[in-house]
Amino acid sequence: MLLILHPDTARDSEAYRETMNFLDQLSNVEVRVHDVLGSQQTLTEVYLIGDTKALDAGEIEALPAVERVIRISDDFRVLGRHSDAERQTGFDYNGIHFDQDNLNVFAGLCAVDNPTHVEEMLRALKDNGQQCTRMGAYKPRTNPYSFQGHGADCLPWVFELAGRYDIRVVAMEVTHENHVQEIEQALEQTGHPTGVMLQVGTRNTQNFELLKALGRQSTFPVLLKRGFGITLNESLNAAEYLATEGNTNVIFCLRGMKTEAGNPHRNLVDFAHIPVVKRLTRMPVCIDPSHSVGVRDRAPDGMSDIVHATAQGVIAGANMILADFHPNPEKALVDGPQAMLPRDLPRFLKDVELCHETYRKRRALYTDNG
């Protein structure tokens, strides 16, 4: 059972104390409290876990701090929609808004290599009005002899450059909870010139101890990639691990499924699941066309397979795009064949804008006047 408290209910208020005192007396029921920080108000959600079928919803709803009561299913207890259209679906972080209606583009280097390439990319983003990027410092690789990323050594100058070019959020993969501490230290050292979105890669989707650690911290939002060889339901439950520990600022990323049926692409594109994730959960949905397709080869119409895959995702309602770019793909240390060039960025962003407008028009066909 889920209780939505009245907005901005203070923890030291009489209504809150009276409500919690009642809930604490319930037998065989665990009480968990989550605060949902919005741009204008704070909502408190209280989860009753255990033997709740016998509870009288009307009695619970009559408690002074409770606005409404929702019966929830077993799946996705925190992040699920539970047939409640009023539940908040977004969050704000470092001046950027994320929800299931808007769209943010994170174009950048899959792996940070040197300051020159990073600065060239960030300059191109600023010139095109972008405030988000992807920059990989920690790179888990299939081959142990492949480049593993510069790690903590590159964080200070990456963050300083991001601040110089007014980048508000840097998506950065982490593979160990120590990486979060290194990111916090580098941000502190450089005066917090930017913000970071922690990224969980497809290999770590079911690294439950890492998920719990990232869920226990509330400083950074988390971008969770779908596991490449598991079901959608299993990946969504991985996101729930983050939320049950307290961090509900989670974005779910579709990045293609690992199967020979996807050839000649790197993975089988799974962007048809965008509306499914949005129907089942409150998470904004990201697409990663670069890792889905894996090559920037162009079709006879002049557009690359990556651009076509991006269009499919945006027209289906994606809320975020994670795209690989590099000033010199031939010298990229990771995934050069799939990286687009900074000169491709203006057309790419215009294409994304056209596709997003098409999505809004499609949505209007089904929402206007019934």
Buried (B, 14 or more C-beta within 10 A) or exposed (E): BBBBBBEEBEEEBEBBBEBBEBBEEBEEBEBEBBBBBEEEEEBBBBBBBEEBEEBEBEEBEEBBBBBBBBEBEEBBBBBBBBEBEEBBBBBBBBEBEBBBEEBBBBBBBBBBBEEEBBBBBBBBBBEBEBBBBBBBBBBBEEEEEEEBBBEBEBBBBBBBBBBBBBBBBBBBBBBBBEBBEBBBEBBEEBEBBBBBBBBBBBBBBBBEEBBBBBBEBEBBBBBBBBBBEBEBEEBBBBBBBBBBBBBBBBBBBBBBBBEEEBEEBBBBBBBEBBEBBBEBBBBBBBBBBBBBBBBBEEEEEEBBBBBBBBBBBBBBBBBBBBBBBBBBBEEBBBBBBBBBBBEBBEEBBEBBEEBBEEBEEEEEEEEEEE
